[in-house]
Amino acid sequence: MSHDKVILVTGGSGLVGKAIEWVIENDKGRFGKMEDEKWIFLTSKDGDLRSTEATRAIFDKYKPTHVIHLAALVGGLFKNMKYKLDFLRDNLLINDNVLHTSHEHKVKKVVSCLSTCIFPDKTTYPIDETMIHDGPPHESNFGYAYAKRLIDTQNKAYYDQFGDKFTSVIPTNVFGPHDNYDLQDSHVIPGLIHKCYLAKKNGTPFVVAGSGKPLRQFIYSRDLAKLFIWVLREYDEVDPIILSVGEKDEVSIRDVADAIVNAVDFKGGYSFDTSKADGQYKKTASNEKLLKYIPDFKFTPFETAVKESAEWFIQNYDNARTGKH
């Protein structure tokens, strides 16, 4: 059976890739699978995207017409600080191979995933899509941030020189099923879900690092997946678009911890360790551009999304990415 569209998703086994797969299979409305689409979710077992030969072999095999590019070398703060060159080089190689091989194969559209860490460290809030290149990113992860920033530069160059439709999206903090729940190297929500689950299991207190005051915008991976599918099918700009809940939906780390305590049904002692650093107070991003395009989009309520994420983690505890394997 021939399909008009063959959509290749790099990094298909990660948090966002798994969410896109779930939405494609389960959504009964506009974000579900279309008759003319064939979706292929790549994992690192399919080949090393740092290698030009391996990348070409993947494209020769699947002959994609569209690409969602999620694959990246990622890590927590400590890893980013320690291995700046690795994060820069590996991600430059991956991105260059995916974009150039897409160009060679005359792929109709590529949607790459950037990160809010690409924005200048010294900036005004809320940040928007026009501010990406206004100054250097934060020192702690400049290797990763510059590699991601360059995707935007490459997209413009491919468009200007060849007319290629390569674009990118910038999600805020993503969480959901299939996240990395490693206690040492995860983001705040999965890390706290794991911590709270262990506190409940072991009858110990649940202690959250910091004051609980910093504010963050979190996007549920399944909401982000729907927006990725919308971008692939309908968004026509080369310029990036921020995919996020609005400023009014910012939550404090205390709100996050409260939602997790409820989701895990934790009844033990629960406190904040204010001797630990808080990090940046806020990093607010504007979703004004997104709402101009898709004003009727419904984000999953934060508590519901946290509950679904916690339930998934508890049900899949033995196979989840927790750093214990």
Secondary structure as GFF3:
##gff-version 3
##sequence-region A 1 325
A	DSSP	beta_strand	5	10	.	.	.	ID=ss1
A	DSSP	alpha_helix	15	26	.	.	.	ID=ss2
A	DSSP	beta_strand	37	41	.	.	.	ID=ss3
A	DSSP	three_ten_helix	44	46	.	.	.	ID=ss4
A	DSSP	alpha_helix	52	62	.	.	.	ID=ss5
A	DSSP	beta_strand	66	69	.	.	.	ID=ss6
A	DSSP	alpha_helix	77	82	.	.	.	ID=ss7
A	DSSP	alpha_helix	84	104	.	.	.	ID=ss8
A	DSSP	beta_strand	109	113	.	.	.	ID=ss9
A	DSSP	three_ten_helix	116	118	.	.	.	ID=ss10
A	DSSP	three_ten_helix	129	131	.	.	.	ID=ss11
A	DSSP	three_ten_helix	139	141	.	.	.	ID=ss12
A	DSSP	alpha_helix	142	162	.	.	.	ID=ss13
A	DSSP	beta_strand	166	171	.	.	.	ID=ss14
A	DSSP	beta_strand	173	175	.	.	.	ID=ss15
A	DSSP	alpha_helix	188	202	.	.	.	ID=ss16
A	DSSP	beta_strand	206	209	.	.	.	ID=ss17
A	DSSP	beta_strand	215	216	.	.	.	ID=ss18
A	DSSP	beta_strand	218	220	.	.	.	ID=ss19
A	DSSP	alpha_helix	221	234	.	.	.	ID=ss20
A	DSSP	beta_strand	241	243	.	.	.	ID=ss21
A	DSSP	three_ten_helix	247	249	.	.	.	ID=ss22
A	DSSP	beta_strand	251	252	.	.	.	ID=ss23
A	DSSP	alpha_helix	253	264	.	.	.	ID=ss24
A	DSSP	beta_strand	270	273	.	.	.	ID=ss25
A	DSSP	alpha_helix	288	293	.	.	.	ID=ss26
A	DSSP	alpha_helix	302	315	.	.	.	ID=ss27
###
